[in-house]
Amino acid sequence: MKHNKRWLAWPMGLAVGLLNGFFGSGGGMVGVPMLRILGLETQESHATCIAVIAPLAAVSAGLYLYQQAFTLGDALLYLPGGLAGALAGAWLLPRLKTVWIRRGFGALILFAAARLLTR
């Protein structure tokens, strides 16, 4: 991380946490570009963002569970596929060229934006 931008870490973390809690892990869409601004490389940005979002998602899930917004039974249906996807993504990340990671991430953001705008 560039030392002259370290002060941005706390407000960026706040933004990622807010988006994560509000949209359900949507903070990664903002977190990765923020980490790139702070000087991390693409792969490091993605991995760091996951490491930050994991505990945030756990806290958000705990609060939503406490508020009875979902049941564990409903969530467990998605867990095997999610774990398999997480393992595949973590295995693939260091093996992909940075340009493909950026293009894929950009395409995902554009897809998400298009869906939101057309709903």
C-alpha positions in Angstrom: 0.0 0.0 0.0 1.3 3.4 -0.9 2.1 5.3 2.3 0.7 8.6 1.1 -2.7 6.9 0.7 -2.9 4.9 3.9 -5.3 7.3 5.5 -7.9 6.2 2.8 -8.0 2.6 4.3 -10.4 3.4 7.1 -13.0 5.3 5.0 -12.7 2.7 2.2 -13.2 -0.1 4.7 -16.3 1.7 6.0 -17.7 2.0 2.5 -17.0 -1.7 1.8 -18.6 -2.8 5.1 -21.6 -0.6 4.5 -22.1 -2.0 1.0 -21.5 -5.5 2.2 -24.1 -5.3 4.9 -26.6 -3.5 2.7 -26.2 -5.4 -0.6 -24.9 -8.8 0.7 -21.2 -8.9 -0.1 -21.5 -6.3 -2.8 -18.7 -4.5 -1.2 -16.2 -6.4 -3.3 -17.3 -4.4 -6.4 -16.0 -1.3 -4.6 -13.3 -2.9 -2.5 -11.2 -4.2 -5.3 -11.0 -0.9 -7.2 -10.3 0.9 -3.9 -7.4 -1.5 -3.1 -6.0 -0.9 -6.6 -6.1 2.9 -5.9 -4.1 2.2 -2.8 -1.4 0.6 -4.9 -2.1 -3.2 -4.6 -1.7 -5.3 -7.7 -4.8 -6.9 -9.2 -4.4 -10.4 -7.7 -3.5 -9.0 -4.3 -6.5 -6.6 -4.5 -8.9 -9.5 -5.1 -7.4 -11.7 -2.4 -7.2 -8.9 0.2 -10.8 -7.9 -0.6 -12.0 -11.5 0.1 -10.0 -11.6 3.3 -11.7 -8.3 4.4 -15.2 -9.3 3.2 -15.2 -12.8 4.8 -15.5 -11.5 8.4 -17.8 -8.7 7.3 -20.1 -11.2 5.7 -20.1 -13.4 8.8 -21.1 -10.4 11.0 -23.8 -9.3 8.5 -25.1 -12.9 8.2 -25.2 -13.2 12.0 -27.2 -9.9 12.3 -29.6 -11.0 9.5 -30.0 -14.4 11.2 -30.7 -12.7 14.5 -33.4 -10.5 12.8 -34.9 -13.7 11.3 -34.4 -12.4 7.8 -33.5 -16.0 6.7 -33.1 -19.5 8.0 -30.0 -21.6 8.2 -31.8 -24.3 6.3 -32.3 -21.9 3.3 -28.7 -20.8 3.3 -27.3 -24.4 3.6 -28.8 -25.2 0.2 -26.3 -22.8 -1.4 -23.3 -23.7 0.7 -21.9 -26.7 -1.2 -21.9 -24.8 -4.5 -20.6 -21.7 -2.9 -17.7 -23.6 -1.3 -16.9 -25.3 -4.6 -16.9 -22.0 -6.4 -14.7 -20.4 -3.7 -12.2 -23.2 -4.0 -12.1 -22.9 -7.8 -11.8 -19.2 -7.7 -9.0 -19.2 -5.2 -7.2 -21.9 -7.2 -7.7 -20.0 -10.5 -6.8 -16.4 -9.3 -3.0 -16.9 -9.2 -3.1 -18.8 -12.5 -4.9 -16.1 -14.6 -3.3 -13.2 -16.3 -4.1 -9.9 -14.8 -5.7 -8.6 -18.0 -8.3 -11.4 -17.9 -9.0 -10.8 -14.2 -9.6 -7.1 -14.9 -11.8 -7.9 -18.0 -13.8 -10.5 -16.1 -14.3 -8.2 -13.2 -15.3 -5.3 -15.5 -17.7 -7.5 -17.3 -19.3 -8.6 -14.0 -19.7 -4.9 -12.9 -21.3 -4.0 -16.3 -23.6 -7.0 -16.1 -24.7 -6.1 -12.6 -25.2 -2.5 -13.6 -27.3 -3.5 -16.6 -29.5 -5.8 -14.5 -30.0 -3.1 -11.9 -30.9 -0.5 -14.5 -33.4 -2.7 -16.3 -35.3 -4.0 -13.3 
